[in-house]
């Protein structure tokens, strides 16, 4: 998969880190100065979620574009009903293209996701898991490996990395069910805070909500980074296997690029 999506994510999550570091240096002894510091922390939170939203949208566009490129080169490849039924604007076939020929597929894919939001793990799963082989789906099949990975924590999965390392296969199967619920709740809360900040300045009712300490926002940035970077590595490893399962030749898979 092209590296643009993950490169942009890394730039944007670093911007969230920059806001967090700025907030740490701000005074917060008085009510007004505390509010300013908290608003900078809210900005860091929103940048982190925005970076995630942009990454998964771009990743979806890249995967769609890659499939369309494969199909344009090898009409015998069967992409499946969901991908084949996508409605591509006519202009993408006949309009002038400023970039390379393959860029038309990237632009077509971007138009399909441009007005959508992916701020829900279920939505992300629906969009991306169709490009992964059976047994390699995000936020389900990958969890045993992720729970044992560096950077995993109980906030994400309800269990520490050290505890996950000691689980038997039977115990891990049971823990995955809990991990799905914990992960879903964690990101539902992270996304809701972003929604509250964007739509009502973090005042969903009468009072302004607490954003927490710089440490709390640091944890949000960490968890967002963990989810996206592990997703990207998994997609990068498994998408070629998905294409192979469609009957694409290895030479065709290696030549995908735009």
Long-range contacts (C-beta under 8 A, 24 or more apart in sequence): 1-59, 1-62, 1-63, 1-66, 1-232, 1-235, 1-236, 1-239, 2-62, 2-257, 2-258, 4-58, 4-62, 5-54, 5-55, 5-58, 5-59, 5-62, 5-232, 6-55, 6-228, 6-229, 6-232, 8-51, 8-54, 8-55, 8-58, 9-51, 9-52, 9-54, 9-55, 9-228, 9-229, 9-232, 12-47, 12-50, 12-51, 12-54, 13-47, 13-48, 13-51, 13-221, 13-224, 13-225, 13-228, 15-47, 15-51, 16-44, 16-45, 16-47, 16-48, 16-51, 16-221, 16-224, 17-44, 17-221, 19-43, 19-44, 19-47, 20-44, 20-214, 20-217, 20-218, 20-221, 23-214, 23-217, 24-214, 35-208, 38-210, 38-211, 41-211, 41-212, 41-214, 41-217, 42-193, 42-197, 42-202, 42-211, 44-217, 44-221, 45-190, 45-193, 45-194, 45-197, 45-211, 45-217, 45-220, 46-194, 46-197, 46-198, 48-190, 48-220, 48-221, 48-224, 48-225, 49-119, 49-190, 49-191, 49-193, 49-194, 49-224, 50-194, 51-224, 51-228, 52-119, 52-224, 52-227, 52-228, 53-117, 53-118, 53-119, 55-228, 55-232, 56-118, 56-124, 56-127, 56-128, 56-228, 56-231, 57-113, 57-114, 57-116, 57-118, 59-128, 59-231, 59-232, 59-235, 60-109, 60-113, 60-118, 60-127, 60-128, 61-106, 61-109, 61-110, 61-112, 61-113, 62-106, 62-109, 63-109, 63-128, 63-131, 63-235, 63-239, 64-105, 64-108, 64-109, 64-112, 65-102, 65-105, 65-106, 65-108, 65-109, 65-258, 66-239, 66-243, 66-256, 67-131, 67-243, 68-105, 68-108, 68-109, 69-102, 69-105, 69-256, 69-258, 70-243, 70-246, 70-248, 70-252, 70-253, 70-256, 72-105, 73-252, 73-255, 74-248, 74-249, 74-252, 76-247, 77-246, 77-247, 77-248, 78-246, 78-247, 79-246, 80-130, 80-246, 82-130, 83-130, 86-112, 87-112, 88-112, 99-258, 100-258, 102-257, 102-258, 103-258, 105-258, 106-258, 119-191, 119-194, 119-195, 120-188, 120-191, 121-183, 121-184, 121-187, 121-188, 122-184, 128-231, 128-235, 131-235, 131-239, 131-242, 132-234, 132-235, 132-238, 132-239, 132-242, 133-238, 133-241, 133-242, 133-245, 136-234, 136-238, 136-241, 138-231, 138-234, 138-235, 139-180, 139-183, 140-176, 140-180, 142-230, 142-234, 143-176, 143-179, 143-180, 143-183, 144-172, 144-176, 146-230, 147-172, 147-175, 147-179, 149-230, 151-222, 151-225, 151-226, 152-226, 153-223, 154-182, 155-182, 155-186, 155-219, 155-223, 156-182, 156-183, 156-186, 156-223, 156-226, 156-227, 157-182, 157-183, 158-182, 186-223, 187-223, 187-227, 190-220, 190-223, 190-224
